[in-house]
């Protein structure tokens, strides 16, 4: 039972990562075949249904590809886990030298009984996903209130300098659950959220709702 409990999340991670890679490869092969009408329709955002999870990933890919090289990315998702590491690779594929910071919730990892130490589990997931490709400068920041375990964020954002995406559901749920959407964020909105999240990532803010925030930070 113990062995099964450890293997199950890793198997799920491999399946989701394989799905992500398939979408990335298909995206590269089909870059020139996307119609101008489709691009115009998804210019500012996309409605995500149970039938178009691939289109949602395609939208994120095109947004990433249009950004200037360099800068820093912040990916925030309270439900981010080892099985979502393919999204880090998606960023790294297009922005090899950018710094990436992922903020995730401790409560979700505990609820899903992700094997400890979490740093080893995430690094193992990256190794399986990347086939020994270096992760570059990438930090995972796990946060949770001392009593409740809840992270100080609920929304999901992918932020760059002066740009961002608001993602209406957790990354691992895109196209698999209820209706959601991905929308573009303007420079002011993106920078405002970036500043708040960096306060947590850099440990400038150590309390939330009167509770001390537990924090586990490691590099891939």
Backbone torsions as a table, in degrees:
resi	resn	phi	psi	omega
1	UNK	NA	-41.6	-179.8
2	UNK	-64.8	-42.4	178.7
3	UNK	-63.8	-41.0	179.2
4	UNK	-63.1	-39.4	-179.6
5	UNK	-64.2	-32.6	179.7
6	UNK	-79.2	-35.2	-175.5
7	UNK	-78.3	-35.6	-174.5
8	UNK	-54.8	-51.1	-180.0
9	UNK	-65.1	-30.9	178.8
10	UNK	-70.4	-37.7	177.3
11	UNK	-64.7	-43.4	178.1
12	UNK	-61.9	-37.9	177.9
13	UNK	-61.1	-45.5	-179.4
14	UNK	-62.6	-40.4	-179.9
15	UNK	-64.6	-46.4	-178.7
16	UNK	-68.1	-37.6	178.6
17	UNK	-64.9	-40.2	178.5
18	UNK	-62.0	-39.2	177.9
19	UNK	-63.8	-41.8	178.9
20	UNK	-62.1	-46.9	180.0
21	UNK	-60.2	-40.3	179.2
22	UNK	-59.8	-41.5	178.5
23	UNK	-65.9	-39.9	180.0
24	UNK	-64.3	-45.4	179.4
25	UNK	-62.3	-44.0	178.7
26	UNK	-63.3	-36.5	179.2
27	UNK	-62.8	-44.0	179.8
28	UNK	-63.3	-40.3	-177.3
29	UNK	-70.7	-26.3	-172.7
30	UNK	-109.6	12.5	-174.9
31	UNK	-54.2	-42.3	-175.6
32	UNK	-83.1	-8.3	-174.7
33	UNK	-97.6	-4.3	179.7
34	UNK	-72.6	125.6	-175.3
35	UNK	-70.7	153.6	178.0
36	UNK	-65.0	-31.6	178.5
37	UNK	-64.0	-42.7	179.8
38	UNK	-64.2	-41.0	-180.0
39	UNK	-65.4	-38.6	-179.9
40	UNK	-67.7	-39.9	-179.3
41	UNK	-61.2	-36.6	-176.9
42	UNK	-104.2	28.8	-175.0
43	UNK	-65.7	-40.6	-174.6
44	UNK	-111.5	-8.4	-179.7
45	UNK	169.9	178.7	-178.9
46	UNK	-147.7	136.4	173.0
47	UNK	-81.9	125.4	-176.4
48	UNK	-102.7	122.2	177.9
49	UNK	-117.4	179.4	179.7
50	UNK	-70.3	-7.3	-177.2
51	UNK	-105.5	-8.7	-173.1
52	UNK	-130.7	37.5	176.5
53	UNK	-58.1	-35.4	177.7
54	UNK	-64.6	-37.8	177.4
55	UNK	-64.6	-35.3	179.1
56	UNK	-64.8	-44.5	177.7
57	UNK	-65.3	-37.7	177.0
58	UNK	-61.1	-40.4	179.1
59	UNK	-62.7	-45.0	178.3
60	UNK	-62.3	-42.1	-180.0
61	UNK	-59.9	-47.4	-178.3
62	UNK	-65.0	-37.1	177.4
63	UNK	-63.4	-44.7	178.4
64	UNK	-61.9	-42.9	-176.7
65	UNK	-65.0	-26.6	-177.4
66	UNK	-83.6	-11.8	-178.4
67	UNK	-77.1	152.2	175.3
68	UNK	-67.9	145.9	178.7
69	UNK	-62.0	154.0	177.3
70	UNK	90.0	-167.8	-179.3
71	UNK	78.9	-173.4	-176.8
72	UNK	-121.9	140.3	175.4
73	UNK	-108.1	140.6	171.9
74	UNK	-123.5	121.2	177.9
75	UNK	-111.0	119.8	-176.5
76	UNK	-120.7	122.5	178.5
77	UNK	-156.7	114.5	-177.8
78	UNK	-61.8	-19.1	-178.1
79	UNK	-107.1	13.5	179.2
80	UNK	-65.8	134.0	178.7
81	UNK	-141.0	-176.8	179.7
82	UNK	-55.3	-31.0	-179.3
83	UNK	-71.0	-8.4	-179.3
84	UNK	-104.1	10.0	-174.0
85	UNK	-64.6	-17.8	176.7
86	UNK	-60.1	-27.1	178.4
87	UNK	-70.2	-31.0	174.1
88	UNK	-66.1	-41.8	177.9
89	UNK	-64.4	-36.2	178.4
90	UNK	-59.2	-43.4	176.7
91	UNK	-66.3	-45.5	-176.4
92	UNK	-64.6	-32.6	179.2
93	UNK	-58.8	-36.9	-174.4
94	UNK	-100.0	-21.0	-177.1
95	UNK	-135.6	77.2	-171.4
96	UNK	-64.2	-25.6	-174.8
97	UNK	-108.6	2.1	-177.7
98	UNK	-77.2	149.6	173.0
99	UNK	-81.0	138.0	180.0
100	UNK	-124.9	129.7	174.4
101	UNK	-122.7	125.2	178.7
102	UNK	-109.7	124.8	174.9
103	UNK	-106.7	126.8	-176.9
104	UNK	-138.5	167.2	-176.9
105	UNK	-97.0	138.2	177.0
106	UNK	-70.1	-37.3	-176.4
107	UNK	-57.2	-43.6	-179.7
108	UNK	-61.3	-41.0	-179.6
109	UNK	-65.4	-39.0	177.8
110	UNK	-67.9	-44.6	-178.8
111	UNK	-60.5	-36.2	-178.8
112	UNK	-90.3	2.8	177.9
113	UNK	53.4	45.6	175.4
114	UNK	-65.2	130.2	-174.2
115	UNK	-58.5	140.5	173.8
116	UNK	-91.5	154.8	-8.3
117	UNK	-70.7	142.5	-176.3
118	UNK	-63.5	-32.2	179.1
119	UNK	-59.5	-42.8	179.7
120	UNK	-66.3	-39.9	-178.5
121	UNK	-65.6	-43.2	178.2
122	UNK	-66.2	-41.9	-179.5
123	UNK	-66.7	-37.0	176.9
124	UNK	-65.0	-40.0	177.5
125	UNK	-63.6	-40.2	178.3
126	UNK	-65.4	-42.4	-180.0
127	UNK	-62.0	-42.6	178.7
128	UNK	-65.5	-35.8	-177.3
129	UNK	-76.9	-40.6	-168.5
130	UNK	-97.2	-9.5	-177.7
131	UNK	55.8	49.8	175.7
132	UNK	73.2	10.5	172.8
133	UNK	-70.0	130.7	-179.8
134	UNK	-59.6	141.2	179.4
135	UNK	-76.3	-12.9	-176.2
136	UNK	70.5	-154.6	179.5
137	UNK	-82.9	97.5	-177.7
138	UNK	-142.1	116.9	178.8
139	UNK	-109.3	138.3	172.0
140	UNK	-104.1	125.1	-179.1
141	UNK	-116.7	111.8	-179.5
142	UNK	-102.4	126.5	-174.5
143	UNK	-128.1	145.3	176.2
144	UNK	-166.3	138.2	177.7
145	UNK	-64.1	146.8	-173.1
146	UNK	-57.9	-40.6	-176.8
147	UNK	-90.1	-55.6	-174.9
148	UNK	-80.9	-27.5	-176.3
149	UNK	82.6	-4.7	-177.9
150	UNK	-70.6	141.7	173.8
151	UNK	-77.4	161.4	-178.2
152	UNK	-83.4	20.7	179.1
153	UNK	-143.5	149.3	179.1
154	UNK	-119.6	-34.7	-176.9
155	UNK	-75.2	165.4	177.2
156	UNK	-117.3	124.6	-179.4
157	UNK	-134.6	146.7	167.0
158	UNK	-121.0	111.3	-170.2
159	UNK	-116.8	140.2	171.6
160	UNK	-125.8	-176.6	179.6
161	UNK	-74.5	116.8	179.7
162	UNK	68.9	19.8	179.1
163	UNK	-157.9	157.3	179.0
164	UNK	-171.4	164.7	174.1
165	UNK	-121.5	135.2	170.6
166	UNK	-98.8	117.6	-174.3
167	UNK	-108.3	119.1	-168.6
168	UNK	-75.3	-6.0	177.8
169	UNK	-147.9	168.7	179.1
170	UNK	-64.6	150.6	-175.2
171	UNK	-56.5	-38.3	-177.3
172	UNK	-76.8	-1.6	179.6
173	UNK	-109.6	1.1	-178.4
174	UNK	-58.7	120.8	178.2
175	UNK	75.6	10.2	-176.0
176	UNK	-120.5	-5.2	-176.4
177	UNK	-137.1	-135.6	-177.7
178	UNK	-72.7	167.0	177.0
179	UNK	-59.5	138.9	175.5
180	UNK	-149.3	-176.7	179.1
181	UNK	-149.3	157.9	172.0
182	UNK	-118.4	126.9	-177.6
183	UNK	-130.5	149.7	176.4
184	UNK	-73.3	147.5	176.2
185	UNK	-115.0	142.9	176.6
186	UNK	-75.8	168.2	-178.1
187	UNK	-56.3	-43.7	-177.5
188	UNK	-64.3	-46.9	179.8
189	UNK	-63.9	-43.5	-178.5
190	UNK	-63.9	-46.1	-178.2
191	UNK	-66.8	-35.7	179.3
192	UNK	-62.7	-44.5	179.5
193	UNK	-71.0	-36.8	178.5
194	UNK	-60.1	-44.4	-179.0
195	UNK	-63.0	-42.1	-179.6
196	UNK	-65.2	-45.2	-178.3
197	UNK	-66.6	-36.1	178.2
198	UNK	-65.2	-29.7	176.3
199	UNK	-61.0	-37.0	176.9
200	UNK	-76.7	-43.2	-177.1
201	UNK	-63.8	-34.4	-178.7
202	UNK	-94.9	6.0	176.4
203	UNK	64.9	26.1	172.6
204	UNK	-74.1	-31.5	178.1
205	UNK	-111.2	115.6	-173.7
206	UNK	-113.1	-0.9	-179.3
207	UNK	-129.0	151.9	175.7
208	UNK	-147.0	122.7	-176.7
209	UNK	53.1	38.5	177.6
210	UNK	80.6	-2.6	-179.9
211	UNK	-102.7	142.5	172.9
212	UNK	-66.2	137.1	177.7
213	UNK	-90.5	122.3	170.2
214	UNK	-77.5	142.2	-175.4
215	UNK	-140.7	132.5	175.4
216	UNK	-125.7	114.8	-177.2
217	UNK	-118.7	131.7	176.8
218	UNK	-153.1	160.0	178.0
219	UNK	-100.1	146.3	177.2
220	UNK	-71.6	NA	NA
